[in-house]
Amino acid sequence: MILVVTVLDTTGIQPYIFGSNRLRENVGASYLVSQTKDEWVKEVLKDLQDDKNKNWKIQIPAQPEDKPHIEDGELTAELVYAGGGNTVLLFQTIDYAKEFTRKLSRKILEEAPGINLIAAHKEFEWNSKSEPLHQVIQNVMKNEVDRAKQQRVPSAPLLGLGVTTDCRSSRLVAVGISNEEQLWLKEC
């Protein structure tokens, strides 16, 4: 049986949490970071399961012994672990993993802009002869997640868009108007 392991991680947590000198904002930012790795993951999984157009069956186990498991073939997704900075999920197909990641990314962008989510997906063979799940997860974290962190291009926040016009002669941004001739001054 081929399954997909998905490992979620976040980057830039310290600047996000401590981006303000107000304790209230630091606590709120810390809360949002914790939400991205646990509660919002569960919420997005439940939303996908509750969507009438989809045939998702999920398992968010309270105990490892809870049944069914994804290897039984009855589930679309299973939350394996959420905490300690990472979240690990198993999916039946890569398409399910990517759909989940899209929905979670959108939620994070809407609810907590500025948190950078890293998602790594890896297909693997699940059978008695394959490597253990913990080894697959360690390999994904060591290889794919670390590589994604290194290759990530830091994004600059879009602080706002000003209305600008360009200089008629240089095509650079105009910085003012000359009252004498009503000409746009150019930035040189």
N, CA, C and O of each residue as an XYZ file, in Angstrom:
752
protein
N       0.856     -1.176      0.000
C       0.000      0.000      0.000
C       0.900      1.236      0.000
O       1.812      1.352      0.819
N       0.633      2.155     -0.925
C       1.369      3.414     -1.023
C       0.599      4.477     -0.246
O      -0.589      4.689     -0.491
N       1.272      5.144      0.688
C       0.697      6.246      1.458
C       1.580      7.472      1.296
O       2.700      7.387      0.793
N       1.063      8.608      1.728
C       1.810      9.863      1.675
C       1.932     10.394      3.093
O       0.933     10.552      3.795
N       3.162     10.666      3.509
C       3.379     11.314      4.794
C       3.582     12.802      4.516
O       4.317     13.180      3.604
N       2.932     13.624      5.299
C       3.052     15.074      5.193
C       3.562     15.606      6.516
O       2.989     15.335      7.572
N       4.650     16.370      6.450
C       5.219     16.989      7.640
C       5.067     18.499      7.482
O       5.487     19.076      6.479
N       4.461     19.130      8.485
C       4.264     20.580      8.493
C       5.197     21.203      9.522
O       5.373     20.677     10.621
N       5.786     22.320      9.153
C       6.658     23.062     10.051
C       6.460     24.545      9.752
O       5.938     24.907      8.698
N       6.871     25.382     10.664
C       6.786     26.821     10.440
C       8.165     27.428     10.609
O       8.999     26.916     11.357
N       8.394     28.531      9.902
C       9.659     29.243     10.021
C       9.376     30.671     10.464
O       8.267     31.181     10.309
N      10.387     31.290     11.009
C      10.259     32.686     11.415
C       9.357     32.896     12.612
O       8.701     33.932     12.722
N       9.316     31.930     13.506
C       8.415     32.014     14.660
C       8.852     33.106     15.636
O       8.020     33.883     16.106
N      10.149     33.172     15.944
C      10.628     34.152     16.917
C      10.336     35.588     16.478
O       9.796     36.361     17.269
N      10.678     35.972     15.235
C      10.340     37.344     14.822
C       8.833     37.601     14.803
O       8.381     38.718     15.056
N       8.064     36.557     14.503
C       6.607     36.725     14.474
C       6.073     36.988     15.887
O       5.273     37.900     16.096
N       6.519     36.189     16.843
C       6.020     36.319     18.218
C       6.534     37.602     18.866
O       5.770     38.319     19.512
N       7.803     37.893     18.700
C       8.404     39.026     19.385
C       8.551     40.245     18.487
O       9.456     41.057     18.681
N       7.668     40.377     17.510
C       7.686     41.517     16.605
C       7.110     42.776     17.217
O       7.047     43.811     16.554
N       6.695     42.710     18.448
C       6.108     43.853     19.130
C       6.697     43.941     20.536
O       7.195     42.953     21.074
N       6.633     45.129     21.121
C       7.073     45.306     22.500
C       5.927     45.164     23.487
O       6.120     45.321     24.693
N       4.749     44.873     22.990
C       3.573     44.719     23.857
C       3.373     43.255     24.211
O       3.274     42.401     23.329
N       3.314     42.975     25.483
C       3.160     41.610     25.954
C       1.882     40.983     25.419
O       1.877     39.808     25.054
N       0.814     41.738     25.368
C      -0.467     41.224     24.879
C      -0.330     40.724     23.438
O      -0.866     39.670     23.094
N       0.373     41.462     22.610
C       0.561     41.061     21.218
C       1.492     39.860     21.111
O       1.299     39.007     20.245
N       2.507     39.779     21.987
C       3.392     38.611     21.995
C       2.624     37.343     22.351
O       2.802     36.298     21.725
N       1.775     37.448     23.355
C       0.967     36.295     23.775
C       0.006     35.896     22.661
O      -0.166     34.708     22.387
N      -0.614     36.868     22.025
C      -1.537     36.578     20.924
C      -0.833     35.923     19.749
O      -1.368     34.991     19.149
N       0.349     36.392     19.415
C       1.118     35.804     18.316
C       1.530     34.376     18.658
O       1.493     33.498     17.795
N       1.919     34.138     19.900
C       2.277     32.793     20.337
C       1.082     31.854     20.235
O       1.221     30.700     19.827
N      -0.076     32.348     20.604
C      -1.311     31.561     20.493
C      -1.589     31.206     19.033
O      -1.947     30.067     18.733
N      -1.430     32.164     18.127
C      -1.682     31.904     16.707
C      -0.712     30.861     16.158
O      -1.104     30.008     15.362
N       0.545     30.925     16.577
C       1.523     29.927     16.129
C       1.105     28.539     16.591
O       1.177     27.580     15.822
N       0.669     28.427     17.838
C       0.241     27.113     18.338
C      -1.008     26.620     17.612
O      -1.163     25.419     17.391
N      -1.897     27.540     17.241
C      -3.108     27.158     16.504
C      -2.768     26.550     15.147
O      -3.429     25.609     14.708
N      -1.741     27.080     14.479
C      -1.405     26.604     13.136
C      -0.973     25.152     13.123
O      -1.137     24.465     12.115
N      -0.427     24.681     14.219
C       0.137     23.344     14.239
C      -0.770     22.290     14.860
O      -0.459     21.100     14.822
N      -1.878     22.719     15.426
C      -2.732     21.745     16.105
C      -4.206     21.968     15.770
O      -4.784     21.217     14.985
N      -4.799     22.969     16.347
C      -6.244     23.167     16.212
C      -6.686     23.446     14.782
O      -7.703     22.917     14.334
N      -5.930     24.271     14.061
C      -6.341     24.576     12.690
C      -6.164     23.369     11.778
O      -6.920     23.200     10.821
N      -5.179     22.534     12.064
C      -5.001     21.298     11.300
C      -6.241     20.418     11.486
O      -6.797     19.902     10.517
N      -6.663     20.256     12.734
C      -7.858     19.448     13.015
C      -9.104     20.078     12.393
O      -9.962     19.377     11.857
N      -9.193     21.392     12.469
C     -10.352     22.099     11.912
C     -10.439     21.920     10.397
O     -11.521     21.669      9.865
N      -9.322     22.047      9.705
C      -9.322     21.878      8.247
C      -9.655     20.432      7.884
O     -10.403     20.195      6.935
N      -9.120     19.475      8.614
C      -9.467     18.068      8.358
C     -10.961     17.826      8.539
O     -11.587     17.148      7.725
N     -11.527     18.379      9.605
C     -12.967     18.202      9.840
C     -13.788     18.901      8.769
O     -14.824     18.383      8.351
N     -13.340     20.079      8.315
C     -14.050     20.784      7.234
C     -14.049     19.960      5.954
O     -15.060     19.895      5.254
N     -12.932     19.338      5.650
C     -12.856     18.498      4.457
C     -13.757     17.280      4.586
O     -14.368     16.846      3.610
N     -13.836     16.734      5.784
C     -14.710     15.576      6.006
C     -16.181     15.972      5.916
O     -16.999     15.212      5.400
N     -16.518     17.160      6.418
C     -17.911     17.602      6.432
C     -18.406     18.111      5.085
O     -19.613     18.251      4.886
N     -17.482     18.395      4.147
C     -17.864     18.889      2.826
C     -18.633     17.791      2.092
O     -18.136     16.677      1.928
N     -19.834     18.112      1.660
C     -20.705     17.117      1.022
C     -20.174     16.660     -0.332
O     -20.494     15.556     -0.772
N     -19.362     17.491     -1.006
C     -18.837     17.144     -2.323
C     -17.613     16.236     -2.253
O     -17.159     15.727     -3.278
N     -17.092     16.034     -1.083
C     -15.889     15.227     -0.929
C     -16.238     13.959     -0.151
O     -17.221     13.908      0.588
N     -15.415     12.956     -0.338
C     -15.635     11.692      0.350
C     -14.465     11.433      1.297
O     -13.796     10.403      1.217
N     -14.236     12.392      2.193
C     -13.121     12.290      3.121
C     -13.551     11.539      4.375
O     -14.630     11.777      4.917
N     -12.703     10.641      4.822
C     -12.869      9.992      6.119
C     -11.560     10.199      6.863
O     -10.494      9.799      6.396
N     -11.655     10.828      8.026
C     -10.439     11.173      8.763
C     -10.428     10.508     10.129
O     -11.451     10.033     10.624
N      -9.254     10.490     10.716
C      -9.099     10.009     12.080
C      -8.156     10.956     12.806
O      -7.022     11.179     12.381
N      -8.643     11.501     13.899
C      -7.822     12.317     14.785
C      -7.792     11.561     16.108
O      -8.622     11.809     16.983
N      -6.850     10.650     16.257
C      -6.871      9.781     17.432
C      -6.477     10.500     18.715
O      -5.565     11.327     18.736
N      -7.184     10.164     19.772
C      -6.806     10.659     21.093
C      -5.727      9.749     21.682
O      -4.867     10.197     22.441
N      -5.785      8.497     21.329
C      -4.813      7.502     21.778
C      -4.326      6.722     20.557
O      -5.087      6.561     19.603
N      -3.093      6.236     20.554
C      -2.589      5.470     19.411
C      -3.408      4.209     19.117
O      -3.389      3.696     17.997
N      -4.121      3.718     20.121
C      -4.894      2.489     19.945
C      -6.240      2.735     19.253
O      -6.910      1.782     18.855
N      -6.643      4.010     19.106
C      -7.929      4.317     18.485
C      -7.982      3.744     17.077
O      -7.000      3.802     16.338
N      -9.120      3.199     16.714
C      -9.328      2.609     15.388
C     -10.366      3.421     14.647
O     -11.154      4.096     15.309
N     -10.429      3.411     13.358
C      -9.538      2.735     12.420
C      -8.273      3.534     12.169
O      -8.160      4.691     12.575
N      -7.326      2.903     11.497
C      -6.087      3.558     11.089
C      -6.052      3.615      9.577
O      -6.784      2.891      8.903
N      -5.211      4.466      9.051
C      -5.145      4.657      7.605
C      -4.684      3.386      6.892
O      -5.075      3.138      5.751
N      -3.863      2.591      7.553
C      -3.389      1.361      6.911
C      -4.497      0.324      6.747
O      -4.331     -0.648      6.011
N      -5.629      0.527      7.431
C      -6.770     -0.365      7.259
C      -7.493     -0.110      5.940
O      -8.337     -0.905      5.529
N      -7.162      1.002      5.277
C      -7.770      1.326      3.993
C      -9.114      2.032      4.088
O      -9.751      2.278      3.063
N      -9.557      2.361      5.288
C     -10.867      2.981      5.460
C     -10.800      4.501      5.556
O     -11.836      5.163      5.490
N      -9.611      5.067      5.710
C      -9.476      6.498      5.945
C      -8.814      7.202      4.767
O      -8.030      6.610      4.024
N      -9.145      8.467      4.617
C      -8.490      9.334      3.647
C      -7.267      9.978      4.273
O      -6.232     10.122      3.624
N      -7.390     10.367      5.545
C      -6.307     11.059      6.241
C      -6.302     10.677      7.708
O      -7.341     10.378      8.297
N      -5.109     10.695      8.284
C      -4.967     10.430      9.716
C      -3.922     11.384     10.284
O      -2.817     11.510      9.756
N      -4.295     12.046     11.365
C      -3.356     12.895     12.078
C      -2.525     11.998     12.985
O      -3.059     11.339     13.876
N      -1.225     11.976     12.754
C      -0.332     11.115     13.524
C       0.186     11.842     14.748
O       0.199     11.296     15.851
N       0.623     13.104     14.540
C       1.285     13.827     15.616
C       1.127     15.323     15.389
O       1.279     15.809     14.268
N       0.827     16.040     16.446
C       0.772     17.505     16.388
C       1.351     18.031     17.683
O       0.784     17.818     18.754
N       2.480     18.717     17.589
C       3.105     19.280     18.777
C       4.596     19.385     18.601
O       5.168     18.845     17.655
N       5.221     20.090     19.528
C       6.665     20.215     19.495
C       7.194     20.933     18.262
O       8.359     20.768     17.901
N       6.365     21.710     17.627
C       6.817     22.466     16.471
C       6.480     21.843     15.136
O       6.581     22.511     14.106
N       6.080     20.574     15.122
C       5.789     19.901     13.864
C       4.431     19.222     13.918
O       3.892     18.949     14.991
N       3.897     18.960     12.744
C       2.669     18.190     12.608
C       2.915     17.142     11.543
O       3.488     17.439     10.495
N       2.483     15.911     11.807
C       2.672     14.811     10.869
C       1.312     14.199     10.567
O       0.543     13.881     11.474
N       1.028     14.040      9.272
C      -0.228     13.445      8.829
C       0.061     12.367      7.789
O       1.100     12.390      7.128
N      -0.857     11.436      7.655
C      -0.798     10.425      6.609
C      -2.017     10.590      5.709
O      -3.121     10.830      6.197
N      -1.823     10.462      4.398
C      -2.900     10.571      3.422
C      -2.858      9.377      2.483
O      -1.811      8.760      2.285
N      -4.022      9.058      1.903
C      -4.103      7.970      0.936
C      -3.397      8.317     -0.367
O      -2.761      7.455     -0.974
N      -3.504      9.589     -0.810
C      -2.890     10.004     -2.073
C      -2.233     11.373     -1.916
O      -2.505     12.110     -0.968
N      -1.371     11.687     -2.861
C      -0.713     12.995     -2.862
C      -1.725     14.100     -3.129
O      -1.562     15.215     -2.634
N      -2.764     13.809     -3.901
C      -3.800     14.818     -4.177
C      -4.529     15.225     -2.905
O      -4.811     16.406     -2.703
N      -4.835     14.266     -2.052
C      -5.476     14.589     -0.769
C      -4.538     15.440      0.089
O      -4.974     16.394      0.734
N      -3.256     15.093      0.094
C      -2.279     15.846      0.892
C      -2.184     17.286      0.404
O      -2.141     18.214      1.211
N      -2.151     17.477     -0.907
C      -2.037     18.827     -1.454
C      -3.313     19.631     -1.235
O      -3.246     20.833     -0.978
N      -4.461     18.992     -1.332
C      -5.717     19.706     -1.077
C      -5.781     20.184      0.375
O      -6.174     21.319      0.645
N      -5.395     19.319      1.293
C      -5.355     19.701      2.701
C      -4.396     20.878      2.914
O      -4.735     21.842      3.600
N      -3.206     20.794      2.327
C      -2.197     21.839      2.498
C      -2.679     23.172      1.938
O      -2.431     24.221      2.531
N      -3.369     23.134      0.793
C      -3.918     24.377      0.222
C      -4.907     25.028      1.177
O      -4.854     26.237      1.403
N      -5.808     24.232      1.736
C      -6.825     24.779      2.639
C      -6.192     25.309      3.930
O      -6.586     26.366      4.423
N      -5.229     24.592      4.470
C      -4.560     25.048      5.684
C      -3.764     26.327      5.405
O      -3.787     27.257      6.211
N      -3.067     26.378      4.283
C      -2.297     27.572      3.925
C      -3.208     28.783      3.803
O      -2.868     29.872      4.267
N      -4.353     28.597      3.185
C      -5.294     29.704      3.036
C      -5.779     30.193      4.400
O      -5.864     31.397      4.642
N      -6.095     29.253      5.285
C      -6.556     29.622      6.626
C      -5.475     30.414      7.361
O      -5.774     31.412      8.017
N      -4.230     29.976      7.253
C      -3.136     30.678      7.919
C      -2.963     32.071      7.331
O      -2.747     33.030      8.073
N      -3.055     32.199      6.020
C      -2.939     33.521      5.392
C      -4.041     34.464      5.839
O      -3.811     35.660      6.015
N      -5.241     33.923      6.023
C      -6.371     34.761      6.429
C      -6.357     35.079      7.917
O      -6.642     36.212      8.307
N      -6.032     34.106      8.748
C      -6.143     34.257     10.196
C      -4.861     34.750     10.871
O      -4.922     35.436     11.891
N      -3.706     34.404     10.308
C      -2.434     34.757     10.940
C      -1.396     35.099      9.875
O      -0.411     34.377      9.719
N      -1.606     36.194      9.138
C      -0.626     36.539      8.103
C       0.743     36.789      8.718
O       0.864     37.401      9.779
N       1.753     36.309      8.040
C       3.116     36.462      8.538
C       3.724     35.164      9.027
O       4.945     35.062      9.151
N       2.896     34.170      9.308
C       3.421     32.862      9.693
C       3.763     32.107      8.417
O       2.931     31.996      7.517
N       4.969     31.594      8.337
C       5.432     30.882      7.152
C       5.304     29.382      7.364
O       5.948     28.814      8.246
N       4.474     28.748      6.555
C       4.237     27.308      6.653
C       5.121     26.581      5.651
O       5.226     26.976      4.490
N       5.753     25.514      6.119
C       6.529     24.630      5.249
C       5.819     23.283      5.278
O       5.529     22.747      6.348
N       5.543     22.745      4.102
C       4.905     21.433      4.000
C       5.753     20.551      3.093
O       6.138     20.958      1.997
N       6.036     19.359      3.553
C       6.787     18.392      2.760
C       5.965     17.115      2.654
O       5.472     16.597      3.655
N       5.823     16.615      1.431
C       5.063     15.394      1.169
C       6.020     14.332      0.634
O       6.932     14.635     -0.136
N       5.806     13.101      1.043
C       6.648     12.003      0.566
C       5.813     10.734      0.490
O       5.209     10.308      1.474
N       5.792     10.140     -0.696
C       5.121      8.853     -0.848
C       6.064      7.757     -0.346
O       7.282      7.830     -0.513
N       5.459      6.743      0.272
C       6.259      5.627      0.753
C       5.401      4.366      0.758
O       4.171      4.420      0.771
N       6.079      3.259      0.747
C       5.418      1.955      0.742
C       5.141      1.538      2.183
O       6.045      1.504      3.018
N       3.871      1.220      2.462
C       3.500      0.781      3.806
C       3.258     -0.715      3.766
O       2.234     -1.176      3.261
N       4.189     -1.457      4.290
C       4.007     -2.901      4.447
C       4.980     -3.397      5.506
O       5.752     -2.617      6.064
N       4.941     -4.648      5.768
C       5.765     -5.196      6.846
C       7.253     -5.160      6.529
O       8.079     -5.176      7.443
N       7.612     -5.109      5.234
C       9.018     -5.114      4.854
C       9.593     -3.715      4.697
O      10.807     -3.563      4.558
N       8.754     -2.697      4.718
C       9.243     -1.339      4.513
C       9.856     -0.793      5.795
O       9.709     -1.370      6.873
N      10.550      0.338      5.650
C      11.136      0.950      6.830
C      10.025      1.449      7.752
O       8.941      1.786      7.277
N      10.273      1.502      9.049
C       9.244      1.937     10.002
C       8.825      3.391      9.754
O       9.589      4.191      9.216
N       7.605      3.706     10.156
C       7.055      5.041      9.929
C       7.937      6.121     10.552
O       8.165      7.158      9.930
N       8.430      5.901     11.754
C       9.258      6.927     12.401
C      10.512      7.216     11.578
O      10.989      8.350     11.560
N      11.049      6.201     10.898
C      12.228      6.411     10.054
C      11.867      7.210      8.799
O      12.646      8.056      8.360
N      10.695      6.949      8.222
C      10.228      7.716      7.066
C      10.046      9.177      7.456
O      10.449     10.075      6.717
N       9.442      9.414      8.613
C       9.214     10.789      9.085
C      10.540     11.497      9.334
O      10.699     12.656      8.952
N      11.489     10.822      9.964
C      12.806     11.424     10.203
C      13.499     11.783      8.896
O      14.128     12.837      8.799
N      13.392     10.918      7.890
C      14.005     11.202      6.592
C      13.351     12.400      5.922
O      14.040     13.229      5.328
N      12.037     12.501      6.009
C      11.335     13.642      5.421
C      11.751     14.925      6.128
O      12.003     15.940      5.480
N      11.824     14.882      7.448
C      12.212     16.080      8.201
C      13.659     16.467      7.893
O      13.966     17.649      7.739
N      14.538     15.487      7.804
C      15.949     15.774      7.570
C      16.190     16.236      6.131
O      17.002     17.132      5.902
N      15.508     15.647      5.177
C      15.778     15.951      3.777
C      14.834     17.006      3.207
O      15.268     18.109      2.876
N      13.550     16.678      3.090
C      12.614     17.566      2.407
C      12.329     18.853      3.196
O      12.341     19.941      2.619
N      12.076     18.743      4.486
C      11.747     19.939      5.275
C      12.955     20.861      5.374
O      12.830     22.071      5.186
N      14.116     20.302      5.666
C      15.321     21.135      5.752
C      15.645     21.789      4.411
O      16.042     22.954      4.363
N      15.476     21.037      3.323
C      15.725     21.602      1.994
C      14.736     22.726      1.694
O      15.124     23.762      1.155
N      13.472     22.531      2.036
C      12.464     23.569      1.805
C      12.773     24.822      2.621
O      12.576     25.938      2.140
N      13.250     24.648      3.839
C      13.621     25.806      4.662
C      14.779     26.576      4.043
O      14.789     27.807      4.059
N      15.750     25.859      3.499
C      16.913     26.513      2.915
C      16.582     27.186      1.585
O      17.160     28.224      1.260
N      15.668     26.614      0.819
C      15.340     27.152     -0.493
C      14.246     28.209     -0.437
O      13.982     28.876     -1.438
N      13.619     28.369      0.697
C      12.526     29.322      0.809
C      13.043     30.737      0.622
O      14.040     31.142      1.221
N      12.352     31.463     -0.209
C      12.703     32.858     -0.436
C      11.915     33.684      0.572
O      10.685     33.656      0.551
N      12.593     34.419      1.455
C      11.861     35.206      2.442
C      10.999     36.249      1.736
O      11.440     36.927      0.808
N       9.784     36.353      2.196
C       8.878     37.314      1.581
C       8.865     38.595      2.403
O       8.886     38.566      3.633
N       8.829     39.703      1.704
C       8.724     40.996      2.367
C       7.250     41.341      2.482
O       6.486     41.116      1.543
N       6.848     41.876      3.603
C       5.428     42.216      3.746
C       5.043     43.336      2.791
O       5.823     44.256      2.547
N       3.858     43.251      2.266
C       3.330     44.290      1.401
C       2.670     45.317      2.301
O       1.543     45.127      2.757
N       3.375     46.401      2.552
C       2.927     47.375      3.537
C       1.832     48.291      3.019
O       1.060     48.835      3.809
N       1.753     48.462      1.760
C       0.722     49.321      1.190
C       1.137     49.760     -0.195
O       2.313     49.704     -0.554
N       0.190     50.184     -0.946
C       0.478     50.648     -2.295
C       0.127     52.114     -2.386
O      -0.996     52.514     -2.079
N       1.077     52.907     -2.804
C       0.829     54.325     -2.984
C       0.439     54.600     -4.426
O       0.738     53.815     -5.327
N      -0.217     55.701     -4.627
C      -0.553     56.123     -5.974
C       0.628     56.935     -6.478
O       1.011     57.931     -5.864
N       1.199     56.516     -7.585
C       2.361     57.208     -8.126
C       2.143     57.510     -9.593
O       1.313     56.897    -10.264
N       2.896     58.452    -10.060
C       2.943     58.748    -11.494
C       4.403     58.817    -11.876
O       5.271     59.018    -11.026
N       4.665     58.654    -13.136
C       6.061     58.679    -13.542
C       6.398     59.978    -14.259
O       5.537     60.658    -14.816
N       7.678     60.289    -14.222
C       8.193     61.490    -14.862
C       8.073     61.332    -16.380
O       8.315     60.254    -16.923
N       7.697     62.419    -17.054
C       7.500     62.345    -18.500
C       8.803     62.101    -19.248
O       8.796     61.481    -20.311
N       9.898     62.568    -18.721
C      11.155     62.440    -19.456
C      11.961     61.209    -19.063
O      12.491     60.522    -19.936
N      12.066     60.914    -17.776
C      12.923     59.805    -17.354
C      12.149     58.516    -17.082
O      12.758     57.448    -17.001
N      10.853     58.586    -16.943
C       9.981     57.450    -16.606
C      10.242     56.921    -15.199
O       9.770     55.839    -14.848
N      10.997     57.681    -14.381
C      11.173     57.339    -12.970
C       9.980     57.870    -12.193
O       9.158     58.614    -12.729
N       9.891     57.487    -10.941
C       8.782     57.933    -10.106
C       8.890     59.434     -9.876
O       9.946     59.931     -9.487
N       7.803     60.153    -10.115
C       7.773     61.587     -9.868
C       7.660     61.824     -8.374
O       6.941     61.109     -7.675
N       8.382     62.841     -7.880
C       8.401     63.098     -6.445
C       7.748     64.420     -6.069
O       7.651     64.717     -4.878
N       7.302     65.216     -7.010
C       6.664     66.489     -6.698
C       6.316     67.247     -7.956
O       6.622     66.803     -9.063
N       5.668     68.408     -7.786
C       5.253     69.241     -8.915
C       5.909     70.604     -8.775
O       5.954     71.173     -7.685
N       6.414     71.117     -9.877
C       6.940     72.470     -9.909
C       5.775     73.420    -10.112
O       5.044     73.304    -11.096
N       5.592     74.360     -9.191
C       4.470     75.290     -9.300
C       4.639     76.259    -10.462
O       3.648     76.764    -10.989
N       5.883     76.530    -10.874
C       6.109     77.487    -11.943
C       5.600     76.996    -13.283
O       4.959     77.752    -14.013
N       5.872     75.753    -13.619
C       5.519     75.265    -14.941
C       4.558     74.092    -14.900
O       4.237     73.526    -15.945
N       4.093     73.716    -13.723
C       3.225     72.553    -13.554
C       3.833     71.297    -14.182
O       3.134     70.515    -14.828
N       5.108     71.118    -13.990
C       5.808     69.946    -14.496
C       6.103     69.016    -13.333
O       6.368     69.460    -12.216
N       6.054     67.750    -13.603
C       6.420     66.766    -12.584
C       7.925     66.779    -12.427
O       8.659     66.725    -13.414
N       8.383     66.850    -11.199
C       9.812     66.766    -10.939
C      10.210     65.301    -10.981
O       9.430     64.428    -10.600
N      11.391     65.042    -11.431
C      11.840     63.653    -11.494
C      12.865     63.414    -10.400
O      13.542     64.330     -9.934
N      12.954     62.166    -10.013
C      13.947     61.753     -9.029
C      15.186     61.340     -9.789
O      15.140     60.407    -10.591
N      16.282     62.012     -9.553
C      17.513     61.717    -10.291
C      18.576     61.227     -9.365
O      19.686     60.926     -9.804
